[in-house]
Amino acid sequence: MGHLLDLLPRVHAEGHLVAQGHACIDSALRLSQMTERERWDVDLSRPRFEWREGEAVIFAGPCQVLGTWVEGDGFLWGHHNPSIPAAGWSELKPRLEAIAEVAPLLGTRAFDVTKRDCALVMQWLAVRAGSTGCFEGPVGQATIFLAVTLDDGQGAGGWCSWCGSTRAMVRSLIAGPRGVMMCDGCGANVGDILAESGPRPSLPSEPMAVGAAPTLRFCVFCEQPRDGLVMGPHAGVCRDCGGLIRDALASRGP
């Protein structure tokens, strides 16, 4: 019988998907800068995810429940959880079934897995299934993993995957794959780093921790494993792509 952890080799091989999911979701929701006025809400009857500041919707979009994780119990698929209405997982399940290495695991109700490993696999699954990424949020004693496709609010026109600034807050945004973007301010910072530093490897000689490797190894613009990544809060960009971003900004003028 297969195990959720059997997916980890593929997760590492396609680590750019993990990095892109983190870059889009984490920067958009600005979890590390959450204020007392900000909150997230999920209506699984629709089903829809919303991130609000007061009454204003900052980001929103359709969502589906990948599953939940509870300390001591491990991970439970959303479609095996009787407390989650079918609308909350029915659109996602066929997409998961279409992923060859995932389909055999969907019949197993739950898996004994650490939260960190679970979060890594869920981020990969969300992007592989066609969502923007995976949102990880507390619900009582559990952690819920939501595959979210952000399509509404201030971020609908794009936001910087490094600082979270929306299009209205910056002069320009440079688009990468799968919704990853970099604003002119962060692009200038990358340019400064490239100008001031020589090549330096970002891959340590010792094996990385499972939860860290994909986001640290892959450039989210060219989707390749690279040495010498210029790291942001949620993802990195390689020197080649950083140079192209720097040149593109320079060509746009002040």
N, C-alpha and C positions, 0 to 999 in steps of 0.2 A: 504494500500500500504506500502511495506517495505521501510526501510531507511538504508543507509550505516552504520549508528551508531548502527543498530540492530546487527551488527557483533561483536561489542566490547566485549560482554560476551565470545564469542568463542575465540576472540583474546587473552583475558586474560587467558582463560583456556589452550590455546596452546601458551603461551608467550615464550616458548623456541624457537619457530620458529622465532618470532620477534627478539629475542636476537641473534640467529644464523645468520639471514640475516644481521643485523647490524654488527656483528663481522666479517663476511666475506667481505661484500661490503665496509664498512667504513674503515676498516684497510687496505684493498687492495688498495683503491684509495687514502688513506692518505689525506683526504679532509682538515684536520686541518693543514697539513704541505705543502699545495700546493704552488709551487713556480711560478715565473713569466713565466717559460718555460713550465709549465704543462697546459694541457687543455683537455677537453673531447669533443668528436665528435660523432654524431649519423647519420648514413645513413639509413633512413627508407625504402629505396627502396630495400635494401639487405635482411633484416635490420640488422645492426651491430653497436655495441657500441665499442668505443676505447678511452683509456686514454693514452695520449702521453706526453713525455718529449722531447721537441724539435721535431725531426722527429722520435724518437724511440717510438715504441709501448710498454707501460709498462704492461697494461692489456687490454684485448679485449674479445669479445664474442658476440654471437647472443643476440638480445634484442627484446622486444615487449612492446608496449605502454599500460600501465594500464589506464592512463588518465592524465588529467591536472587539476590544481587548480589555480584559479584567485581570488584575494581579491575582495569581494563583490559579486562574482558569484558562488563561491564554486567549487565543483568537477564535471568534465565532463568525462564520460567514453571515452576511445580512439576510440571505435568502433562507437560512436555517433558523433565524431568530423570530419566534412568533410574535414578539412585541413590535416588530417593524412591519408596517403595512406593505402589501405587494407592490404598490406604486413606488415605494422607496427603493426597490431593487430590480423590478421586472424589466426595465429597459437595459440595465447593465448586464444582467446574467447572460443573455445571448451573445453579447460582445466578449465576455470572458470565455464563454464556451468556444468561441471562434479562435481563441489563442491555444494552439495545440498542446503546449506544455502545461497549461492551466486547467483545461477541461477535465482531466482525470481527477483533479483535486477538489472539484466543486461538490462532489457527492459526500465528501467527508465533512462532518458537521463542524468540528473544532480541531485546533492544533495547539500543542504545547510549544510556545515560542516566546522569546523575550519581546518586550515592547519595541526596543530599538530595531531588531531584525524585522519585526512585523511592519513597522513604519517604513522601512526601506523597501520591502516588497510591495506594500500598498501604494507607495508613490510611483513605483515602476508600473504596477498594474493599472493605475488610473490613467497614466499617459498612454500606455499601450492600448487601452480600451477607447482612446479618443477624447478624453477629458483634458482640461487645462492642467490639472494636477490633483493631488490628494490633500484635503484639509483634515487635520488631526485635532479634535476638540474634546474636552471633558464633558461627560454626561453622568452626573452622580459619581459612582465609583468606577465607571467604565470610561474608556476612550473610544470615541467613534471615528471611523475613517470614512470620509466622504469623497467620492469622485466628483469634482466640481468643474463645471464649464462656465467661466466668468464671461458674462455678455452684457452687463447692464451697469449703469452708474457712471461715476467719473472716470473709471478705468476702461470703459467700453472702447475708447479710441486708443488705448495703449498706455502702459506705464513702464517706468524704468525698472528693470529686474534687479538693479543694484540698490537704488535708494528709495524706490517706491513712488517717485514723483509722477503725477499724471501729465498727459500731454499739455494741458492748460498751464502747468506750473513751470515748464521748461521751454527753451527756444526750439529744440528739435529732438526727435527720437530716431535712433538707427535700429532698424528691425533685423532680427536674426530669425532662426527657425522656430516654429511651434510657439509663436507669441513672445519669445524672448526679445527684449529691447534694452537699449542703453541710451540714456539722455546725454546731452552735450556736456553737462557738468561732470558726470562720471567718465565719459569718454576722454575729457581733458585730463582727468586724474590718471587714467590709464596711460595716456600719452606721456604725462610727466614721469610716471614710474618707468616706462620704457626708456625714456631719455636719460634717466638718472642711474639706471641699474643695468648691469650686464646680465646675460643668461644665467639663470640659476635653477637647478632641478627642484621640482616640487614633489617628486616621488621619493620617499625615504627608502633606504636600503632594506629595512625590515618590512614585513608585510603589514598593511594597514588594517585597522579595525574594520570589521564588516560594514558598520554603519557609516563610516567616513569615506571609504575608498571611492565610490562612484562620483560623489560631488567634488572631490578634490582632484580626480584624474582627468576629467573630460572638459574640454572647452565647449561651452554651450552654444557657440556660434558655428564652429566647423564640425562639431559633434565627434571629435577625434580625441583619443587619449594623448596628452601632450605633457612634456616637461616644461618647467618655468611658467606655470600659469600665474597670471595676475588675479589674485583672489578678491572677490567681493563678499558680502555677508552670506550669500546663499549659493554662489557658483563662481567659476573662474573663466577667464578668457585667455587664450594663448597669445604669444607674442606676435604671430602672423596676423591673427584677426585683430588684435589690438592696434597693430600698425595700420591696417586697412580702415579701422574705425577712426583713428587719428587723422588719416589723410582725407577721409570723407568729410569729417568736421571742418578741416582746414579749407576744403574746396567750397564749403557753403558760406564762408566768410563770417564776419561779425553779426 
